[in-house]
Structures are given as structure tokens and as C-alpha cells.
Amino acid sequence: MQTKTSNKRIPTKREGVYYKELSIVDHTGKVKVVDKIYVIRYYDNNRIQRTLTIGKHSEGIREAYCVQRRNEILTKQRLGEEINITKKKKKRFTFQDAFDQYIEWAKGNKKSWEKDQHLFTAHMTKLHKEELTSLSPKDFEAIKQAKLKTHSVRTVEYILAVARQIINFAIRNELVKNYANPISGGRVKIPKPDNAKVAFLSYERARQLLDLLKVRDSHTLHDMTVLLLFTGGRFIEIASLTWNDINFKNNLIHFKSTKNGNPRHVVIVDEVREVLQGLPRDNTLVLPATNGKQMERMPRQWQIIVDALIPGNDEAEKYRVTVHSLRHTHASWMALEGADILQIKEQLGHKKLDMTLRYAHLIPSRRHEVVEKVLSNYRGGAYEISR
């Protein structure tokens, strides 16, 4: 598309105030007016006509403001004062400005607005003060490459998804014009985690981790790890657990429904019971953060300890053991012990079976034994074949 500014000055109903049309021309040659550029005209003390461009309608310039500027100039002429005809400085609409309006909308429309706020604040700092329409695919590609070195593929996927939503919000609500989202349309390739294989801990490695967390006196890290490891819950499910969700009489924990998970009950094993019975009950939350509110994420110290325990873990990329790997570990252990796919699906609260099938390869296969038995019966004449 081409941008085109008309040379014709169109008069308004206000004396000395005009505008020029700013248009775009598409590939078919069709012209569409998308903006107005306001100008004022006046005569100086030498009766020479002067023209001054004030600004664009999309930048907030209106006819009333143009009249005000023109009157200021005429008043200074009459008083013999020096006339400063500098243009009104264009207000920059930054990425931060777009986010501020987006998050106000999100608070009333998205349950995950706090996560969006964290991702923007923690991971997009370098772009906050940049003018939104100046941001290019290159800027977000740089963020992607930098974050992939320090964070999981899933986290980077979320970062870019939130950035894309913020910009789409600005475009949809006409906070900016003539701007294409630099992340959409394949301009920045969004990384996707490979769910075909997952990293999980062996029994021995899990014991080593829990022992190490105890030695370090990291009560919160240890207790959270036990609950994640032996229930298969998501971090958000464990972090939001209240004492009303714990039923010691029936030996069950209730996980409420979430955006990605079904509600369900899981058994309280001895390790989990020991942790729960040792926790204070001065908060409705089972494992609150230090400020008494719900934990948003596992403290960074946990990943540092795991990376130190497992050689090369910090360079393992998609096979790196992370907090979410504790859930994968629980499911993998179930598969290795012979649980079927539907049992694992129910335990993890998956909404779709596809999510559970990643563990299918771990389930001991008895089909070879079945084939041998069939052939043995065939050879022994156990089957009578009828026509």
C-alpha cells in the first residue's frame, strides 16, 4: 500500500483553518482517506500570507485547537510580540501506553490479566518507552532469541502471545493507524514446545532433590516440590489450594476446575500427608507466598538448585528439568508402573486425550506377549477354524 497526501487544502467552517487529506492506495488503485492534516493561514504584518501545519487528526488535533493557535498568533501580532510558530510537539504513543489501556480492558475481561501484566513488566522492559508504530519484527525477534537462552520455550511463547495481543488491541481500538502487527502473519515465528517427549526425574534423582531442599532448609521449596511431585498437579492448582480443598478424613485433595484442567480428586499419599500436617493454618491458602497471597511462580532459587544438581540441565533446552517437569514426572511414573492412558488423563485433569498420549510410550507394552500366546495356541491346535 502507498500513502498519499493531497496538495489540496480543504476549508473548514472555522476562519483560516484548512485540512489536507491523507490517503492510502491499495494494490487495485483504490484510494481510501485515513487521516486529516490540519493547517492554518494568516497574514503577517507585511501582509504576506503564511501557512502553518498544526498536526494530524489521529494525533488529537482538532479544529478548535487550530483556531486557538491562529488566535494566539494574531494576538501577538497586534501586541508586537515575537511570534513563535513552532509546531505542537507530537505526542508519542508508546508500547507502554498501549499496554496501560490493554490491561485496563483485560482486568474486566481476562482471568489471566495478572500473568499478562507480569510478562509485559518482566520481559519487555526494553520496548516499554518505544513508540508503538516504530516496533518491527526485528525488535521482537531479538526478545525471542534472548529469552530462549534463559527461559523455557513455553514462557517465550507466552511472552510473544501477550505482546501480540497488546498490539492487536491498540489496532482494533484505533489507538494507532496504518500499522500492521509486527508479530502476526508469520513475521516472527512463535516457538512451540515439543510435547512429544518430556523431561522427568528418576526415582533416585527425585530423592536427591528432596533431600537437598531439606538440607538447604528451603521449607517452601521442599513442600511445594512434594505436592507437585506426588499429586501431579499444575503449579497454579497447588498454589491456589485452600484448606477447604483438603479432606483428611477421606484422604483426598480436590483440584478445582481451571482454564486448562478438569476438576478432580487425587489421593493423599504419605509424603503429601506429612507435609500438609506440618504446615501452619493461619492462612486460607495451604502454601501462601511470604506476603500471604497466592504464589505466582516458584521462587527462582528452586531452578538454581536443580541446575546445580543435574549436570548440564541449564543447557538442556527443551529437555531441561523445570518446575513443570515435576508434573511430567508424576505422570511418567504412573505410566511406567502400568497405569493406562485414561487413568493418567484423569489424574492430571487433561481436557483432551491428546495431551496424555505423550506418556503412552512409557506404558509397558504387553502386545508382544499376546502375539506369542496367539502363535503358541495356533501351533498347538487350540483354535478350530471354521468356514
RATA-V829352 format. One line per field, one symbol per residue. ss: DSSP state (H for helix, E for strand, - for the rest). phi: phi as a letter, one per 20 degrees, with the letter a starting at -180 (. if undefined). psi: psi as a letter, one per 20 degrees, with the letter a starting at -180 (. if undefined). A space follows every 10 residues. Layout:
ss: ???
phi: ???
psi: ???
//
This chain:
ss: -EEEE----E E-----EEEE EEEEE----- EEEEEEEEEE EEE-----EE EEEEEEHHH- --HHHHHHHH HHHHHHHHH- ---------- ---EHHHHHH HHHHHHHHH- --HHHHHHHH HHH-HHH--- EHHH--HHHH HHHHHHHH-- --HHHHHHHH HHHHHHHHHH HH-------- ---------- ---------- --HHHHHHHH HHHHH---HH HHHHHHHHHH H---HHHHH- -EHHHEE--- -EEEE----- E--EEEE--H HHHHHHH--- ----E----- ---------H HHHHHHHHH- --HHH-HHH- ----HHHHHH HHHHHH---- HHHHHHHH-E --HHHHHHHH HH----HHHH HHHHHHHHH- -------
phi: .ddcdfefee fdfefmdcbd edcddefenf dcfcacdecc cbdefemefd ccfeqeffen fcgfffffff ffffffffem efeedfffff ffeeffgffg ffffffgecc fefffgffff fedcgfdgef fgfefcggff fffgfffffc cfgfffgfgf ffgfffffff ffelfcclce gfefmmfcff fdfeefcceb efgfffffff ffffffmegf fffffffffd dmffgffffe fdffeddffe mcddeffcgd cefadcfefg ffggfffeef cebfffcfff eneffebfgg gffffffffd gmffdelfdf fcgffffffg ffffffeofe gfffgffemf ecfgfeffeg fefgedffff fffgfffffe mfdeede
psi: qqpppqipop qaippjprqq pprqoaiijp pppirqopqq qrpaijkppq pppgaqhijj prhhhggggg hgghghghik qppokqqppp pporhggggg hghgghhiip hkhhgggggg ghikghigjq pgiiprhhgh hggghghhhi rqhgghgggh gggghgghgg ghjkhqqlpp oihrkjhpop qpqojhqqpr qrgghggggh gghghikmgg ggghgggghj hjqqghhghj prhiipnhgj lqppprprhi qqqrpqqorg hgggggiiqq kjqhqgmrrh jirpphrpqh hghggghhho pjhijidijp oaghhhghgg hgggghjjqr ghgggggikp hqhhhhiiih iipppjhhhg ghgghghghi khpppq.
//
